[in-house]
Amino acid sequence: MTEKLFNQKEAAEYLGTTVGTLNSWRHDGKLTIPFVRWGYRVRYKKSDLDKWIEEHTENLTNKIN
């Protein structure tokens, strides 16, 4: 079974940001979240969003050491 793909609105809500911010990140290449493109449609895998969150989670104790 294929993993559910989030549309841009769903992905933005999941990440707690806006569709505009996701678009900026994708176009600027600042924060690269893998995505799937079908023509003009952009989709995100939940597993990719979860991985991105883990990679960008900072722990205060890591900064002190």
N, C-alpha and C positions, 0 to 999 in steps of 0.2 A: 504494500500500500504506500502511495506517495504521501509525503508530508504536506500538510495544509500550507498554502502560501498566503501570506498577509498582503493585502493591498496597501497602498501608501498610507491611507488614513488609519487602518488598523495597526500598522507598524508604528506609526507616530504615536498613537494612543498607548500602545504597549511600552514604548520607550519614554513616554511622558514628555513628548516634544510635539512639534508641528510638522505638517507635510512640507511647508516651506523650508524648515530647517533640514529635514531629510534631503530635500532637493539640493539645497546649498552644499551639504556634506558630500553628496554624490557628485555634483558638478565641480566643486572646488578640489575634491580629493583629499580634504583635510582629515576627515574621519571616515575610513572606508569600511562600510558594511556591505558584505556580499549581497548581490541582488540578481534577480532574473528579469530579463527584458523580453517581452513578446510584443513586437511592434512598438507602439507608444506606451504600452502597459509595463509598469514596474511592480515586481512582487518580491517579497522577502520571506525566507524560510524562518520559522520560529527558532529552530536550532541555531541558525546564524545570528539571530538577534540575541539569543541567550549567551552565545559564545562572546559576542561583542561586549555585552554587559559585563561578563566575567573579566574580560581583558581590560576593561576600563574602570573597574572597581578598585578604588584606592582604600587602603587600610592605614589609619593614622599611625599605628604602631610600626608599620613598615617604613614610614617617613622618619620616625624618630631614630631608628637603628641605623 
